[in-house]
Amino acid sequence: MFSIRPMTLDDHDSVIQLMKATPGITIREADSREATARYLTRNPGLSQVAVIGTELIGCIMAGHDGRRGYLQHLVVQTSHRRRGIAAALVRTCLASLANCGIDKCHIDVLQTNPQGAAFWEHIGWTLRSDIKRYSFTQSGNTNA
């Protein structure tokens, strides 16, 4: 049986390894140890990991801007999928965000990740067609 607990910086290496092994997940410089430390500090207790014993088998990162919540990097080890782990991670994050007064939450899914899109639709999330997301990177680094 798995358990869920808040992510700490000590989980970073295991999370990165899990992300590298997960199709559809892109790792960027924003996933560095330093950037992750800033994110976890800014959003204490919101990001979660799923573990069996000492083995990290899932992760989801969560934060908010004071108005809206944002989920990122939902990953579950392939051999542990279809056991409710991803849905439990999402529920835990949404409950934590609700405790912060955040009612609405967003997730970005890459166009190249149809499995991810199917998961979010399966658990009741709605694909937005009324907005377009634009990004700007100050450094010009396309892997920021």
N, C-alpha and C positions, 0 to 999 in steps of 0.2 A: 504494500500500500504506500502511496506517496503522501508527502506532506508539503505544505506551502509555507514559506517564511519570507520576510523582507530580504531583498538583495542587499549585500554589502560589497564593498570594494574588493574584499577577499574572494568574491565569486567571479571577478572579472575574467581571469584566464579561462575558467571553465565555461563561462558564457561565450567568450570568443571562440573557443573550440567547438562548442555546440552550434554557433552561428555558421562557422566554416563548413560544418558537416550538413547543413540544412539547405536544400535547394530552394531558390527564390529569395534568400536573404543576402543582402549586399552589406559588406563591411566597409565603412568609410573612416577617414581620419577622426570624425566626430565620435567614433567608438573607441578611441584611445583610452588608456587607463586614466590619464589626466582629465579628459573630457567627461568620462564616466564618473569620476570623483566629483566634479562640479555638479553634474546632473543629480547624483544621489544626495549631495549636500543640499541642493536647492529644493529637492522634492523628497524629504526624508520619509522613509517607510512606505513609499508608494510603489516602487518597483518590487517585483516578487520573483522568487525562484521556486521550482518544484524539485523535491529531492526524494530519493529512496535511499535510506541510510545516509551515507556520505556522498552518494553519486548525484550530481546535478543533472536532471533530465529535462528541465524546462525553465523558461524565463519569459518575463514580460516586463518592459520598462514603462513607467507611467509618470506623468507630470502634469502640471497645469499652469496657466498664466493668470489665475485669479478668476477667470470667467469660464474657460473651457478646459476640459481634460484632453490629454493626448496620450495614446498608447503607441508603443513602438516595439519592434523586435519580439513579437510573440513567436517563440520557437519551442518545439517539443521534440525530443530525440525520436527519430523515426520508429525505433523498436517499441516505443511506449505510446504511440498515437492510438486514437480511437478508444481511450479509456477515461475520457472526461477531464484530462489534465489541463488542456488548453482552456476549456470553458471555465474550469475552476480558477485558473489564473486570472482570466478576464473578470469573473465575478468578484474575486478578492480585490482587484484593482478598482473596479467600479465602486465597491463598498468603501474603500479607502478614500477615493475621490469624493464620494457623497459626504463622508465625514468632514471633508474640507469645504463643503458647500457647493461642490461642482456637480451639476446635473447633466450636462451635455458633454459628450466625449467624442473625439475623432480618432481615426486610424488611417494612415496612408498605406496603400497596398500597391506595389509596383505592377505595372501592366504585364510584366513578364512572370507574374506569380498567380496563375489561375487557381491553384490549390488554396492559397491564402484568401483570395476573393471568395471562393466557394465556402470556406469556413465561416467568414464574417457574415455572409448572407444566410448561412445555415443557422447561426445563432441569433438572427433577427436584426442585424445591422443593415442600414439602408445605404445603397450606393447613391451618392449625390451627383446629380446631373445639372444642377443649377449654378455651380461655381467652377472656376478653373483655378488651380494653384500655380502661382508664379514664385520662383525662387531667385535669389541674388546671392552670390558669394563674393564677399569683399576681396578676398585674396586672389580670386580668379581660378583657384584650385578646383577642378571638377570632381575631386574625390573628398571634398570637405564634408 
